[in-house]
Amino acid sequence: MEMLQNTRIPEIVAEQKEFIEGEYDKLIQTFPSLSRRDLSSFMWAHFVVRSRLFGVTINGTSTQAMVPIADLLNQSPDVLNPYPTL
């Protein structure tokens, strides 16, 4: 935490958390049956999806999309795989 002092990172994290909480509240208001899912599960799902998004341009419009397997393409061939291969 010492390294974060004098940066905007704590403020940005707080803003993101507030935004995600607001999105969760809107989701629950729209779909009450989803209230059985807690905020931490929603945050986990949000960040899993966000970490897999790529910026793309479709018909001249910039947007974000999930591109299956694309996150594997940015791996260096020199990275050692700690998992056994078949």
C-alpha positions in Angstrom: 0.0 0.0 0.0 2.9 2.3 0.6 3.7 2.3 -3.2 0.1 3.5 -3.9 0.5 6.6 -1.7 0.5 9.9 -3.8 -1.2 8.1 -6.7 -4.8 8.2 -7.9 -5.1 4.4 -7.8 -7.1 4.2 -4.5 -9.5 6.8 -5.8 -9.9 5.0 -9.2 -10.5 1.7 -7.4 -13.1 3.4 -5.2 -14.8 4.9 -8.3 -14.8 1.5 -10.0 -16.3 -0.2 -7.0 -19.0 2.4 -6.7 -19.8 2.0 -10.4 -20.0 -1.8 -10.2 -22.2 -1.6 -7.1 -24.5 0.7 -9.0 -24.7 -1.7 -12.0 -25.4 -4.6 -9.6 -28.2 -2.6 -8.0 -29.7 -1.8 -11.4 -29.5 -5.4 -12.4 -31.3 -6.6 -9.2 -34.0 -4.0 -9.7 -34.6 -5.1 -13.3 -34.3 -8.9 -12.5 -35.2 -9.5 -8.9 -34.7 -13.2 -9.3 -30.9 -12.6 -9.6 -30.8 -11.2 -6.0 -29.8 -14.7 -4.9 -26.4 -13.8 -6.3 -24.3 -11.6 -4.0 -22.3 -8.6 -5.0 -18.9 -10.4 -4.7 -20.1 -13.0 -7.3 -21.2 -10.1 -9.6 -17.9 -8.4 -9.2 -16.0 -11.6 -10.0 -18.1 -12.1 -13.1 -17.6 -8.5 -14.1 -13.9 -8.6 -13.9 -13.6 -12.0 -15.6 -15.5 -10.6 -18.6 -13.6 -7.2 -18.5 -10.2 -9.0 -18.5 -11.1 -10.8 -21.7 -12.5 -7.8 -23.7 -10.7 -6.6 -26.8 -11.1 -3.2 -28.5 -12.5 -3.8 -32.0 -13.9 -1.7 -34.8 -17.0 -3.0 -36.5 -18.4 -1.0 -39.4 -16.5 2.0 -38.3 -17.7 1.9 -34.8 -15.2 1.3 -31.9 -16.5 -1.1 -29.4 -15.4 -4.0 -27.1 -15.9 -7.7 -27.8 -15.0 -11.0 -26.3 -12.8 -12.9 -28.8 -12.5 -16.5 -27.9 -8.9 -17.8 -27.6 -7.5 -14.3 -28.6 -6.0 -13.8 -25.1 -3.8 -16.8 -25.8 -2.3 -15.1 -28.9 -0.4 -12.5 -26.8 1.7 -15.1 -25.0 5.4 -15.2 -25.6 6.6 -18.6 -27.0 9.5 -18.3 -24.4 7.2 -18.5 -21.4 7.6 -21.7 -19.6 4.4 -23.7 -19.0 4.2 -24.9 -15.4 1.4 -27.3 -16.3 2.1 -30.8 -17.6 1.3 -31.4 -21.3 -0.3 -34.5 -22.7 
